[in-house]
Amino acid sequence: MDNTQFLILIITLLATTAGYAGLITWFRAESREDWRHMDAKMNANLSAINSEMKDFKSEMKDFHGRLCTLEERYLNWVMRDK
């Protein structure tokens, strides 16, 4: 193997290694971008769920208050007849 062939082999190996390193870097960047996108979607969904849960809890409290009012009216009506 003369110097020219050796130089071509070294250049080819360096170019191949640099190409793979570039691809790996690009794949990692794309993967991280996908994760950031999924995290943003999950946070949006979580905040929507939390909002719905607050509404649900306030509706439960309101229902309980209305139920107590109805029960009080019923008891007053029953006691009035006695």
PDB file of N, CA, C and O in Angstrom:
ATOM      1  N   MET A   1       0.876  -1.160   0.000  1.00  0.00           N
ATOM      2  CA  MET A   1       0.000   0.000   0.000  1.00  0.00           C
ATOM      3  C   MET A   1       0.923   1.222   0.000  1.00  0.00           C
ATOM      4  O   MET A   1       1.780   1.371   0.871  1.00  0.00           O
ATOM      5  N   ASP A   2       0.734   2.064  -0.966  1.00  0.00           N
ATOM      6  CA  ASP A   2       1.581   3.254  -1.016  1.00  0.00           C
ATOM      7  C   ASP A   2       0.915   4.401  -0.266  1.00  0.00           C
ATOM      8  O   ASP A   2      -0.183   4.241   0.268  1.00  0.00           O
ATOM      9  N   ASN A   3       1.555   5.525  -0.224  1.00  0.00           N
ATOM     10  CA  ASN A   3       1.090   6.664   0.558  1.00  0.00           C
ATOM     11  C   ASN A   3      -0.258   7.201   0.082  1.00  0.00           C
ATOM     12  O   ASN A   3      -1.071   7.629   0.902  1.00  0.00           O
ATOM     13  N   THR A   4      -0.505   7.185  -1.201  1.00  0.00           N
ATOM     14  CA  THR A   4      -1.763   7.703  -1.743  1.00  0.00           C
ATOM     15  C   THR A   4      -2.941   6.840  -1.275  1.00  0.00           C
ATOM     16  O   THR A   4      -3.964   7.366  -0.838  1.00  0.00           O
ATOM     17  N   GLN A   5      -2.794   5.538  -1.368  1.00  0.00           N
ATOM     18  CA  GLN A   5      -3.864   4.647  -0.918  1.00  0.00           C
ATOM     19  C   GLN A   5      -4.088   4.784   0.588  1.00  0.00           C
ATOM     20  O   GLN A   5      -5.231   4.776   1.046  1.00  0.00           O
ATOM     21  N   PHE A   6      -3.025   4.907   1.347  1.00  0.00           N
ATOM     22  CA  PHE A   6      -3.143   5.079   2.793  1.00  0.00           C
ATOM     23  C   PHE A   6      -3.851   6.390   3.126  1.00  0.00           C
ATOM     24  O   PHE A   6      -4.705   6.425   4.012  1.00  0.00           O
ATOM     25  N   LEU A   7      -3.504   7.461   2.426  1.00  0.00           N
ATOM     26  CA  LEU A   7      -4.138   8.762   2.630  1.00  0.00           C
ATOM     27  C   LEU A   7      -5.627   8.698   2.280  1.00  0.00           C
ATOM     28  O   LEU A   7      -6.454   9.263   2.996  1.00  0.00           O
ATOM     29  N   ILE A   8      -5.969   8.021   1.197  1.00  0.00           N
ATOM     30  CA  ILE A   8      -7.382   7.874   0.812  1.00  0.00           C
ATOM     31  C   ILE A   8      -8.136   7.067   1.872  1.00  0.00           C
ATOM     32  O   ILE A   8      -9.273   7.400   2.203  1.00  0.00           O
ATOM     33  N   LEU A   9      -7.519   6.015   2.405  1.00  0.00           N
ATOM     34  CA  LEU A   9      -8.151   5.213   3.453  1.00  0.00           C
ATOM     35  C   LEU A   9      -8.401   6.056   4.696  1.00  0.00           C
ATOM     36  O   LEU A   9      -9.493   5.998   5.259  1.00  0.00           O
ATOM     37  N   ILE A  10      -7.435   6.825   5.131  1.00  0.00           N
ATOM     38  CA  ILE A  10      -7.585   7.666   6.319  1.00  0.00           C
ATOM     39  C   ILE A  10      -8.673   8.714   6.089  1.00  0.00           C
ATOM     40  O   ILE A  10      -9.514   8.930   6.962  1.00  0.00           O
ATOM     41  N   ILE A  11      -8.666   9.360   4.937  1.00  0.00           N
ATOM     42  CA  ILE A  11      -9.693  10.379   4.632  1.00  0.00           C
ATOM     43  C   ILE A  11     -11.082   9.742   4.612  1.00  0.00           C
ATOM     44  O   ILE A  11     -12.039  10.324   5.122  1.00  0.00           O
ATOM     45  N   THR A  12     -11.193   8.561   4.030  1.00  0.00           N
ATOM     46  CA  THR A  12     -12.484   7.859   3.974  1.00  0.00           C
ATOM     47  C   THR A  12     -12.969   7.506   5.382  1.00  0.00           C
ATOM     48  O   THR A  12     -14.143   7.694   5.701  1.00  0.00           O
ATOM     49  N   LEU A  13     -12.079   7.000   6.212  1.00  0.00           N
ATOM     50  CA  LEU A  13     -12.471   6.662   7.588  1.00  0.00           C
ATOM     51  C   LEU A  13     -12.882   7.905   8.366  1.00  0.00           C
ATOM     52  O   LEU A  13     -13.876   7.872   9.092  1.00  0.00           O
ATOM     53  N   LEU A  14     -12.143   8.992   8.231  1.00  0.00           N
ATOM     54  CA  LEU A  14     -12.500  10.232   8.921  1.00  0.00           C
ATOM     55  C   LEU A  14     -13.833  10.788   8.428  1.00  0.00           C
ATOM     56  O   LEU A  14     -14.649  11.245   9.228  1.00  0.00           O
ATOM     57  N   ALA A  15     -14.056  10.750   7.116  1.00  0.00           N
ATOM     58  CA  ALA A  15     -15.312  11.258   6.561  1.00  0.00           C
ATOM     59  C   ALA A  15     -16.484  10.399   7.026  1.00  0.00           C
ATOM     60  O   ALA A  15     -17.546  10.923   7.362  1.00  0.00           O
ATOM     61  N   THR A  16     -16.295   9.094   7.045  1.00  0.00           N
ATOM     62  CA  THR A  16     -17.366   8.196   7.503  1.00  0.00           C
ATOM     63  C   THR A  16     -17.672   8.432   8.980  1.00  0.00           C
ATOM     64  O   THR A  16     -18.837   8.488   9.376  1.00  0.00           O
ATOM     65  N   THR A  17     -16.624   8.569   9.793  1.00  0.00           N
ATOM     66  CA  THR A  17     -16.815   8.814  11.217  1.00  0.00           C
ATOM     67  C   THR A  17     -17.513  10.156  11.445  1.00  0.00           C
ATOM     68  O   THR A  17     -18.415  10.253  12.277  1.00  0.00           O
ATOM     69  N   ALA A  18     -17.100  11.180  10.714  1.00  0.00           N
ATOM     70  CA  ALA A  18     -17.733  12.497  10.843  1.00  0.00           C
ATOM     71  C   ALA A  18     -19.197  12.437  10.404  1.00  0.00           C
ATOM     72  O   ALA A  18     -20.054  13.077  11.012  1.00  0.00           O
ATOM     73  N   GLY A  19     -19.481  11.677   9.360  1.00  0.00           N
ATOM     74  CA  GLY A  19     -20.863  11.524   8.902  1.00  0.00           C
ATOM     75  C   GLY A  19     -21.733  10.851   9.940  1.00  0.00           C
ATOM     76  O   GLY A  19     -22.845  11.300  10.220  1.00  0.00           O
ATOM     77  N   TYR A  20     -21.220   9.766  10.513  1.00  0.00           N
ATOM     78  CA  TYR A  20     -21.975   9.083  11.568  1.00  0.00           C
ATOM     79  C   TYR A  20     -22.175   9.972  12.784  1.00  0.00           C
ATOM     80  O   TYR A  20     -23.256   9.998  13.374  1.00  0.00           O
ATOM     81  N   ALA A  21     -21.132  10.698  13.156  1.00  0.00           N
ATOM     82  CA  ALA A  21     -21.246  11.595  14.307  1.00  0.00           C
ATOM     83  C   ALA A  21     -22.308  12.673  14.033  1.00  0.00           C
ATOM     84  O   ALA A  21     -23.094  13.012  14.918  1.00  0.00           O
ATOM     85  N   GLY A  22     -22.326  13.197  12.823  1.00  0.00           N
ATOM     86  CA  GLY A  22     -23.350  14.183  12.457  1.00  0.00           C
ATOM     87  C   GLY A  22     -24.750  13.605  12.512  1.00  0.00           C
ATOM     88  O   GLY A  22     -25.674  14.250  13.009  1.00  0.00           O
ATOM     89  N   LEU A  23     -24.913  12.389  12.002  1.00  0.00           N
ATOM     90  CA  LEU A  23     -26.227  11.741  12.035  1.00  0.00           C
ATOM     91  C   LEU A  23     -26.687  11.476  13.468  1.00  0.00           C
ATOM     92  O   LEU A  23     -27.850  11.699  13.803  1.00  0.00           O
ATOM     93  N   ILE A  24     -25.775  11.002  14.305  1.00  0.00           N
ATOM     94  CA  ILE A  24     -26.127  10.730  15.695  1.00  0.00           C
ATOM     95  C   ILE A  24     -26.544  12.020  16.397  1.00  0.00           C
ATOM     96  O   ILE A  24     -27.521  12.041  17.145  1.00  0.00           O
ATOM     97  N   THR A  25     -25.796  13.094  16.148  1.00  0.00           N
ATOM     98  CA  THR A  25     -26.143  14.387  16.748  1.00  0.00           C
ATOM     99  C   THR A  25     -27.511  14.852  16.269  1.00  0.00           C
ATOM    100  O   THR A  25     -28.321  15.333  17.061  1.00  0.00           O
ATOM    101  N   TRP A  26     -27.766  14.709  14.971  1.00  0.00           N
ATOM    102  CA  TRP A  26     -29.057  15.130  14.421  1.00  0.00           C
ATOM    103  C   TRP A  26     -30.197  14.282  14.996  1.00  0.00           C
ATOM    104  O   TRP A  26     -31.245  14.820  15.354  1.00  0.00           O
ATOM    105  N   PHE A  27     -30.002  12.962  15.088  1.00  0.00           N
ATOM    106  CA  PHE A  27     -31.030  12.084  15.653  1.00  0.00           C
ATOM    107  C   PHE A  27     -31.333  12.450  17.100  1.00  0.00           C
ATOM    108  O   PHE A  27     -32.495  12.459  17.508  1.00  0.00           O
ATOM    109  N   ARG A  28     -30.297  12.752  17.879  1.00  0.00           N
ATOM    110  CA  ARG A  28     -30.515  13.147  19.276  1.00  0.00           C
ATOM    111  C   ARG A  28     -31.296  14.447  19.369  1.00  0.00           C
ATOM    112  O   ARG A  28     -32.182  14.588  20.212  1.00  0.00           O
ATOM    113  N   ALA A  29     -30.965  15.401  18.498  1.00  0.00           N
ATOM    114  CA  ALA A  29     -31.678  16.683  18.519  1.00  0.00           C
ATOM    115  C   ALA A  29     -33.150  16.484  18.167  1.00  0.00           C
ATOM    116  O   ALA A  29     -34.027  17.070  18.803  1.00  0.00           O
ATOM    117  N   GLU A  30     -33.420  15.665  17.163  1.00  0.00           N
ATOM    118  CA  GLU A  30     -34.811  15.390  16.782  1.00  0.00           C
ATOM    119  C   GLU A  30     -35.551  14.662  17.900  1.00  0.00           C
ATOM    120  O   GLU A  30     -36.718  14.948  18.169  1.00  0.00           O
ATOM    121  N   SER A  31     -34.875  13.730  18.542  1.00  0.00           N
ATOM    122  CA  SER A  31     -35.497  12.985  19.636  1.00  0.00           C
ATOM    123  C   SER A  31     -35.834  13.922  20.790  1.00  0.00           C
ATOM    124  O   SER A  31     -36.918  13.836  21.366  1.00  0.00           O
ATOM    125  N   ARG A  32     -34.921  14.806  21.123  1.00  0.00           N
ATOM    126  CA  ARG A  32     -35.181  15.760  22.206  1.00  0.00           C
ATOM    127  C   ARG A  32     -36.332  16.690  21.845  1.00  0.00           C
ATOM    128  O   ARG A  32     -37.155  17.025  22.697  1.00  0.00           O
ATOM    129  N   GLU A  33     -36.389  17.104  20.590  1.00  0.00           N
ATOM    130  CA  GLU A  33     -37.483  17.964  20.152  1.00  0.00           C
ATOM    131  C   GLU A  33     -38.819  17.235  20.287  1.00  0.00           C
ATOM    132  O   GLU A  33     -39.813  17.829  20.703  1.00  0.00           O
ATOM    133  N   ASP A  34     -38.842  15.953  19.935  1.00  0.00           N
ATOM    134  CA  ASP A  34     -40.067  15.161  20.106  1.00  0.00           C
ATOM    135  C   ASP A  34     -40.469  15.078  21.571  1.00  0.00           C
ATOM    136  O   ASP A  34     -41.649  15.198  21.901  1.00  0.00           O
ATOM    137  N   TRP A  35     -39.493  14.872  22.451  1.00  0.00           N
ATOM    138  CA  TRP A  35     -39.793  14.801  23.871  1.00  0.00           C
ATOM    139  C   TRP A  35     -40.331  16.124  24.386  1.00  0.00           C
ATOM    140  O   TRP A  35     -41.278  16.151  25.173  1.00  0.00           O
ATOM    141  N   ARG A  36     -39.723  17.232  23.940  1.00  0.00           N
ATOM    142  CA  ARG A  36     -40.218  18.541  24.386  1.00  0.00           C
ATOM    143  C   ARG A  36     -41.655  18.759  23.908  1.00  0.00           C
ATOM    144  O   ARG A  36     -42.482  19.302  24.640  1.00  0.00           O
ATOM    145  N   HIS A  37     -41.943  18.336  22.689  1.00  0.00           N
ATOM    146  CA  HIS A  37     -43.299  18.471  22.153  1.00  0.00           C
ATOM    147  C   HIS A  37     -44.290  17.632  22.973  1.00  0.00           C
ATOM    148  O   HIS A  37     -45.380  18.096  23.306  1.00  0.00           O
ATOM    149  N   MET A  38     -43.898  16.391  23.294  1.00  0.00           N
ATOM    150  CA  MET A  38     -44.784  15.535  24.083  1.00  0.00           C
ATOM    151  C   MET A  38     -44.959  16.080  25.499  1.00  0.00           C
ATOM    152  O   MET A  38     -46.054  16.004  26.058  1.00  0.00           O
ATOM    153  N   ASP A  39     -43.898  16.627  26.084  1.00  0.00           N
ATOM    154  CA  ASP A  39     -44.019  17.228  27.416  1.00  0.00           C
ATOM    155  C   ASP A  39     -44.987  18.400  27.399  1.00  0.00           C
ATOM    156  O   ASP A  39     -45.791  18.558  28.317  1.00  0.00           O
ATOM    157  N   ALA A  40     -44.912  19.229  26.348  1.00  0.00           N
ATOM    158  CA  ALA A  40     -45.825  20.368  26.244  1.00  0.00           C
ATOM    159  C   ALA A  40     -47.268  19.884  26.123  1.00  0.00           C
ATOM    160  O   ALA A  40     -48.166  20.450  26.747  1.00  0.00           O
ATOM    161  N   LYS A  41     -47.494  18.836  25.322  1.00  0.00           N
ATOM    162  CA  LYS A  41     -48.846  18.299  25.185  1.00  0.00           C
ATOM    163  C   LYS A  41     -49.344  17.711  26.502  1.00  0.00           C
ATOM    164  O   LYS A  41     -50.502  17.899  26.874  1.00  0.00           O
ATOM    165  N   MET A  42     -48.463  16.998  27.203  1.00  0.00           N
ATOM    166  CA  MET A  42     -48.868  16.409  28.481  1.00  0.00           C
ATOM    167  C   MET A  42     -49.179  17.491  29.505  1.00  0.00           C
ATOM    168  O   MET A  42     -50.141  17.361  30.261  1.00  0.00           O
ATOM    169  N   ASN A  43     -48.391  18.547  29.543  1.00  0.00           N
ATOM    170  CA  ASN A  43     -48.666  19.642  30.482  1.00  0.00           C
ATOM    171  C   ASN A  43     -49.981  20.336  30.156  1.00  0.00           C
ATOM    172  O   ASN A  43     -50.729  20.709  31.060  1.00  0.00           O
ATOM    173  N   ALA A  44     -50.269  20.512  28.859  1.00  0.00           N
ATOM    174  CA  ALA A  44     -51.543  21.118  28.470  1.00  0.00           C
ATOM    175  C   ALA A  44     -52.708  20.223  28.892  1.00  0.00           C
ATOM    176  O   ALA A  44     -53.714  20.707  29.412  1.00  0.00           O
ATOM    177  N   ASN A  45     -52.567  18.925  28.668  1.00  0.00           N
ATOM    178  CA  ASN A  45     -53.620  17.990  29.076  1.00  0.00           C
ATOM    179  C   ASN A  45     -53.788  17.969  30.583  1.00  0.00           C
ATOM    180  O   ASN A  45     -54.910  17.911  31.086  1.00  0.00           O
ATOM    181  N   LEU A  46     -52.680  18.016  31.302  1.00  0.00           N
ATOM    182  CA  LEU A  46     -52.746  18.013  32.762  1.00  0.00           C
ATOM    183  C   LEU A  46     -53.439  19.255  33.287  1.00  0.00           C
ATOM    184  O   LEU A  46     -54.237  19.174  34.221  1.00  0.00           O
ATOM    185  N   SER A  47     -53.143  20.404  32.695  1.00  0.00           N
ATOM    186  CA  SER A  47     -53.806  21.622  33.166  1.00  0.00           C
ATOM    187  C   SER A  47     -55.297  21.586  32.825  1.00  0.00           C
ATOM    188  O   SER A  47     -56.115  22.077  33.602  1.00  0.00           O
ATOM    189  N   ALA A  48     -55.661  21.013  31.678  1.00  0.00           N
ATOM    190  CA  ALA A  48     -57.079  20.879  31.333  1.00  0.00           C
ATOM    191  C   ALA A  48     -57.782  19.937  32.311  1.00  0.00           C
ATOM    192  O   ALA A  48     -58.907  20.200  32.734  1.00  0.00           O
ATOM    193  N   ILE A  49     -57.120  18.851  32.663  1.00  0.00           N
ATOM    194  CA  ILE A  49     -57.706  17.906  33.607  1.00  0.00           C
ATOM    195  C   ILE A  49     -57.871  18.559  34.975  1.00  0.00           C
ATOM    196  O   ILE A  49     -58.902  18.387  35.626  1.00  0.00           O
ATOM    197  N   ASN A  50     -56.863  19.304  35.411  1.00  0.00           N
ATOM    198  CA  ASN A  50     -56.966  19.984  36.705  1.00  0.00           C
ATOM    199  C   ASN A  50     -58.111  20.983  36.711  1.00  0.00           C
ATOM    200  O   ASN A  50     -58.823  21.108  37.708  1.00  0.00           O
ATOM    201  N   SER A  51     -58.291  21.691  35.611  1.00  0.00           N
ATOM    202  CA  SER A  51     -59.393  22.644  35.515  1.00  0.00           C
ATOM    203  C   SER A  51     -60.743  21.919  35.605  1.00  0.00           C
ATOM    204  O   SER A  51     -61.652  22.366  36.303  1.00  0.00           O
ATOM    205  N   GLU A  52     -60.857  20.803  34.893  1.00  0.00           N
ATOM    206  CA  GLU A  52     -62.095  20.024  34.941  1.00  0.00           C
ATOM    207  C   GLU A  52     -62.350  19.482  36.348  1.00  0.00           C
ATOM    208  O   GLU A  52     -63.492  19.453  36.808  1.00  0.00           O
ATOM    209  N   MET A  53     -61.292  19.055  37.022  1.00  0.00           N
ATOM    210  CA  MET A  53     -61.454  18.536  38.384  1.00  0.00           C
ATOM    211  C   MET A  53     -61.918  19.637  39.338  1.00  0.00           C
ATOM    212  O   MET A  53     -62.748  19.382  40.211  1.00  0.00           O
ATOM    213  N   LYS A  54     -61.399  20.853  39.186  1.00  0.00           N
ATOM    214  CA  LYS A  54     -61.861  21.962  40.028  1.00  0.00           C
ATOM    215  C   LYS A  54     -63.337  22.225  39.794  1.00  0.00           C
ATOM    216  O   LYS A  54     -64.103  22.418  40.739  1.00  0.00           O
ATOM    217  N   ASP A  55     -63.737  22.231  38.503  1.00  0.00           N
ATOM    218  CA  ASP A  55     -65.155  22.437  38.191  1.00  0.00           C
ATOM    219  C   ASP A  55     -66.014  21.319  38.783  1.00  0.00           C
ATOM    220  O   ASP A  55     -67.094  21.571  39.318  1.00  0.00           O
ATOM    221  N   PHE A  56     -65.526  20.090  38.681  1.00  0.00           N
ATOM    222  CA  PHE A  56     -66.262  18.947  39.208  1.00  0.00           C
ATOM    223  C   PHE A  56     -66.415  19.045  40.720  1.00  0.00           C
ATOM    224  O   PHE A  56     -67.492  18.782  41.256  1.00  0.00           O
ATOM    225  N   LYS A  57     -65.342  19.423  41.409  1.00  0.00           N
ATOM    226  CA  LYS A  57     -65.407  19.538  42.871  1.00  0.00           C
ATOM    227  C   LYS A  57     -66.348  20.649  43.302  1.00  0.00           C
ATOM    228  O   LYS A  57     -67.094  20.496  44.269  1.00  0.00           O
ATOM    229  N   SER A  58     -66.316  21.777  42.583  1.00  0.00           N
ATOM    230  CA  SER A  58     -67.239  22.854  42.952  1.00  0.00           C
ATOM    231  C   SER A  58     -68.683  22.446  42.675  1.00  0.00           C
ATOM    232  O   SER A  58     -69.587  22.828  43.418  1.00  0.00           O
ATOM    233  N   GLU A  59     -68.904  21.680  41.625  1.00  0.00           N
ATOM    234  CA  GLU A  59     -70.257  21.197  41.341  1.00  0.00           C
ATOM    235  C   GLU A  59     -70.710  20.214  42.413  1.00  0.00           C
ATOM    236  O   GLU A  59     -71.876  20.213  42.807  1.00  0.00           O
ATOM    237  N   MET A  60     -69.786  19.376  42.884  1.00  0.00           N
ATOM    238  CA  MET A  60     -70.141  18.450  43.963  1.00  0.00           C
ATOM    239  C   MET A  60     -70.523  19.207  45.226  1.00  0.00           C
ATOM    240  O   MET A  60     -71.507  18.868  45.884  1.00  0.00           O
ATOM    241  N   LYS A  61     -69.742  20.234  45.567  1.00  0.00           N
ATOM    242  CA  LYS A  61     -70.062  21.024  46.759  1.00  0.00           C
ATOM    243  C   LYS A  61     -71.401  21.717  46.592  1.00  0.00           C
ATOM    244  O   LYS A  61     -72.200  21.757  47.528  1.00  0.00           O
ATOM    245  N   ASP A  62     -71.655  22.263  45.411  1.00  0.00           N
ATOM    246  CA  ASP A  62     -72.917  22.933  45.144  1.00  0.00           C
ATOM    247  C   ASP A  62     -74.072  21.936  45.242  1.00  0.00           C
ATOM    248  O   ASP A  62     -75.125  22.259  45.792  1.00  0.00           O
ATOM    249  N   PHE A  63     -73.879  20.723  44.710  1.00  0.00           N
ATOM    250  CA  PHE A  63     -74.913  19.702  44.778  1.00  0.00           C
ATOM    251  C   PHE A  63     -75.175  19.329  46.234  1.00  0.00           C
ATOM    252  O   PHE A  63     -76.324  19.161  46.643  1.00  0.00           O
ATOM    253  N   HIS A  64     -74.108  19.203  47.009  1.00  0.00           N
ATOM    254  CA  HIS A  64     -74.284  18.855  48.415  1.00  0.00           C
ATOM    255  C   HIS A  64     -75.055  19.959  49.145  1.00  0.00           C
ATOM    256  O   HIS A  64     -75.918  19.680  49.978  1.00  0.00           O
ATOM    257  N   GLY A  65     -74.735  21.209  48.822  1.00  0.00           N
ATOM    258  CA  GLY A  65     -75.470  22.317  49.434  1.00  0.00           C
ATOM    259  C   GLY A  65     -76.943  22.298  49.063  1.00  0.00           C
ATOM    260  O   GLY A  65     -77.806  22.519  49.913  1.00  0.00           O
ATOM    261  N   ARG A  66     -77.231  22.033  47.796  1.00  0.00           N
ATOM    262  CA  ARG A  66     -78.638  21.958  47.370  1.00  0.00           C
ATOM    263  C   ARG A  66     -79.341  20.782  48.027  1.00  0.00           C
ATOM    264  O   ARG A  66     -80.507  20.891  48.409  1.00  0.00           O
ATOM    265  N   LEU A  67     -78.647  19.662  48.164  1.00  0.00           N
ATOM    266  CA  LEU A  67     -79.228  18.494  48.802  1.00  0.00           C
ATOM    267  C   LEU A  67     -79.550  18.787  50.268  1.00  0.00           C
ATOM    268  O   LEU A  67     -80.610  18.404  50.763  1.00  0.00           O
ATOM    269  N   CYS A  68     -78.631  19.468  50.962  1.00  0.00           N
ATOM    270  CA  CYS A  68     -78.884  19.827  52.369  1.00  0.00           C
ATOM    271  C   CYS A  68     -80.083  20.769  52.477  1.00  0.00           C
ATOM    272  O   CYS A  68     -80.889  20.645  53.399  1.00  0.00           O
ATOM    273  N   THR A  69     -80.203  21.713  51.536  1.00  0.00           N
ATOM    274  CA  THR A  69     -81.333  22.640  51.545  1.00  0.00           C
ATOM    275  C   THR A  69     -82.650  21.883  51.341  1.00  0.00           C
ATOM    276  O   THR A  69     -83.636  22.146  52.029  1.00  0.00           O
ATOM    277  N   LEU A  70     -82.657  20.950  50.398  1.00  0.00           N
ATOM    278  CA  LEU A  70     -83.868  20.146  50.174  1.00  0.00           C
ATOM    279  C   LEU A  70     -84.208  19.305  51.401  1.00  0.00           C
ATOM    280  O   LEU A  70     -85.375  19.183  51.773  1.00  0.00           O
ATOM    281  N   GLU A  71     -83.198  18.734  52.016  1.00  0.00           N
ATOM    282  CA  GLU A  71     -83.439  17.925  53.207  1.00  0.00           C
ATOM    283  C   GLU A  71     -83.987  18.794  54.341  1.00  0.00           C
ATOM    284  O   GLU A  71     -84.890  18.378  55.067  1.00  0.00           O
ATOM    285  N   GLU A  72     -83.447  19.979  54.484  1.00  0.00           N
ATOM    286  CA  GLU A  72     -83.928  20.885  55.531  1.00  0.00           C
ATOM    287  C   GLU A  72     -85.376  21.279  55.275  1.00  0.00           C
ATOM    288  O   GLU A  72     -86.184  21.311  56.203  1.00  0.00           O
ATOM    289  N   ARG A  73     -85.711  21.579  54.017  1.00  0.00           N
ATOM    290  CA  ARG A  73     -87.102  21.908  53.676  1.00  0.00           C
ATOM    291  C   ARG A  73     -88.023  20.734  53.969  1.00  0.00           C
ATOM    292  O   ARG A  73     -89.118  20.913  54.502  1.00  0.00           O
ATOM    293  N   TYR A  74     -87.576  19.532  53.618  1.00  0.00           N
ATOM    294  CA  TYR A  74     -88.389  18.347  53.847  1.00  0.00           C
ATOM    295  C   TYR A  74     -88.614  18.133  55.344  1.00  0.00           C
ATOM    296  O   TYR A  74     -89.729  17.849  55.781  1.00  0.00           O
ATOM    297  N   LEU A  75     -87.537  18.276  56.120  1.00  0.00           N
ATOM    298  CA  LEU A  75     -87.687  18.085  57.566  1.00  0.00           C
ATOM    299  C   LEU A  75     -88.596  19.139  58.158  1.00  0.00           C
ATOM    300  O   LEU A  75     -89.398  18.824  59.037  1.00  0.00           O
ATOM    301  N   ASN A  76     -88.501  20.386  57.705  1.00  0.00           N
ATOM    302  CA  ASN A  76     -89.398  21.423  58.189  1.00  0.00           C
ATOM    303  C   ASN A  76     -90.840  21.104  57.810  1.00  0.00           C
ATOM    304  O   ASN A  76     -91.753  21.331  58.603  1.00  0.00           O
ATOM    305  N   TRP A  77     -91.045  20.590  56.632  1.00  0.00           N
ATOM    306  CA  TRP A  77     -92.391  20.246  56.178  1.00  0.00           C
ATOM    307  C   TRP A  77     -92.956  19.082  56.997  1.00  0.00           C
ATOM    308  O   TRP A  77     -94.134  19.087  57.357  1.00  0.00           O
ATOM    309  N   VAL A  78     -92.110  18.079  57.292  1.00  0.00           N
ATOM    310  CA  VAL A  78     -92.552  16.919  58.072  1.00  0.00           C
ATOM    311  C   VAL A  78     -92.867  17.357  59.507  1.00  0.00           C
ATOM    312  O   VAL A  78     -93.876  16.940  60.076  1.00  0.00           O
ATOM    313  N   MET A  79     -92.013  18.187  60.085  1.00  0.00           N
ATOM    314  CA  MET A  79     -92.208  18.622  61.470  1.00  0.00           C
ATOM    315  C   MET A  79     -93.397  19.552  61.595  1.00  0.00           C
ATOM    316  O   MET A  79     -94.019  19.612  62.655  1.00  0.00           O
ATOM    317  N   ARG A  80     -93.725  20.272  60.553  1.00  0.00           N
ATOM    318  CA  ARG A  80     -94.850  21.198  60.587  1.00  0.00           C
ATOM    319  C   ARG A  80     -96.157  20.424  60.734  1.00  0.00           C
ATOM    320  O   ARG A  80     -97.088  20.907  61.379  1.00  0.00           O
ATOM    321  N   ASP A  81     -96.239  19.229  60.145  1.00  0.00           N
ATOM    322  CA  ASP A  81     -97.467  18.443  60.211  1.00  0.00           C
ATOM    323  C   ASP A  81     -97.629  17.732  61.551  1.00  0.00           C
ATOM    324  O   ASP A  81     -98.718  17.237  61.842  1.00  0.00           O
ATOM    325  N   LYS A  82     -96.619  17.667  62.349  1.00  0.00           N
ATOM    326  CA  LYS A  82     -96.722  16.931  63.629  1.00  0.00           C
ATOM    327  C   LYS A  82     -97.173  17.806  64.747  1.00  0.00           C
ATOM    328  O   LYS A  82     -97.308  17.341  65.879  1.00  0.00           O
TER     329      LYS A  82
END
